[in-house]
Amino acid sequence: MQVPKLCFSLVVHDGNLAGLFAGTPEAAWDEAADLSAQLHVTYKDRLFHTIVSCAPPMYDELWTGGKCMYKLEPVLADGGELIIYAPHISEVCVTHGKVLLEVGYHCRDYFLKQWERFQHYPWGVLAHASHVYGLGSFANGLETRAPE
């Protein structure tokens, strides 16, 4: 017999509860995501060449501060620059820092086209490293950022 799963999904806006959804995990999450998209996502009709993202103090490592890249890269123009301003961050990552310093931050293709070299590293760490690096390519032993 399968045990039914139910959950609550909350949406908070400006420190106040904006929505409370109950039901199956999928349904509650879906409804909360729809409201969150309305309240928390700003849509732009153009791309930007230079973006400065100020990491909030709650992001105390580059591991979490990397969200500044994840969230804003969709509005970064090809050849543009996204700067993560985070003078309070002094740690790459307490948990994964050693591995990140070993593999570095690179585009997705850098890892995939050399998979035999990187497959034994934690895949979540490789995903983080490529997401924070951003778009790019790797061909003939040369890594390049997204086209200018």
N, C-alpha and C positions, 0 to 999 in steps of 0.2 A: 504494500500500500504506500502510495506517495503522500508525504506530509505536505499540506498546502503551505505556501510561503506568502506572507503578507509583510508589507513594510510601509513606513512613513517616509516621504521625501519632503524636505522643507526648502523653501526659498526665502532667503533673508535679503532685505534691501535697506540700506542706510541704518543698519542695526535693529531693524524691526522685522517681524515675521510678515512676509508678503503673501505666502501661500503654503498650505499644508495639504499634501496629497497622500491618500491611503489606497492600498490595493496590492495587486501583485507587484513584485519589484519592478518589472518591466513597465507596467501601466503607470505606477506612481512616479517612476523616474521620467517617463516620457512627458507626462503632464508638467512636472516640475521643470524639465528642460525647456519646454515651450514658454513658460512664464519667465524663466531665467533669461532666455534669449531676448525677450521683450524688455526686460529691466536692466540687464547687464552687458548687452552687446551693442556697440555703436557701429553702425554700418557707414562706410564711406564710399563715395562714387568715383574716387580716384586713388591712385597709388602715390606713395611718398618716397622721395629719394633719400632723405635723411630722417631717421626716427631716433629720438632719445627716450628710452623707457626707464623710468625711475623705479627701481625695485623697492617694494615696501619693506620696512624693518622686519616683518615676520619671515621674509626670505633671508635666512641667515647663512646660506651656503649657495654656491653657484648651482648646485643640484636643483634647488627650488627656485633660485633666481633666474634659471633658464626659462621659466614660464614667461618671462618678459619677451623672449624670442618667439616661443611657441604662439603666443597670443597675437603678436603684431606682424609676424612675417607675411601673413596673407595680404597686408596693405603696403608691403615694401616693394618698390619698383625694382625691376631687373637692374643689377649693377649698383643698387642703392646700399646704404649702410645703416645698420641698426646697432645703436650703442646702448649697452646695458649700464646705466649709471647706478652704482651700488657701492659707495665708499665704505659702507658698514660690513660688507662681505669680505672675510679674510680666509675663508675655508672653501676648498673645492667641494668636498663632501666627506663627512666623517665616516660614513659607511662605505662609500665606493671610491673615495679619493685616490687611493693607491692604484686602482685599476685605471681610473681616468687619466692619471698622470702617465701610466704606461702606454695606453692606446692613443691618447690625445683626442682632440675635437676635430672631426673630419666630416665630409659629406657622406651621404649614404653609400654612394658608389665606391668610395675609398674602401669601405669595409666589405661590401659585397663582391667587388672584383678581386679581393684578396682574401676570400672567405676562409681558405685553408689556414691562413695566418691568424684570423680573429675568431673563428668559430668556437673556440674553447672559452672565450670570455663570456661573462654574463650578458645575455642578449639585451636585457633592459638597460644596461650601462651603455652598450653600443647604440641603442636607439636614442638615449639621452644625448650622447656625444654628437650624433648626426643631427638631431633636432636643434640643438643649440648652435651648431655650426651653420646650419641653413642649407639652402640649395647649392648644388655644385655638381661637378663631374670629375671622373678619374679615368684618364686614358693615357696609355703609353708611359705609365709611371708618374704622370703629372696630375696633380689635383688643382682644379680651378673652381672659383666661386661661380655663381650664376652669371650668365652673360651680361655684359655692360651694354 
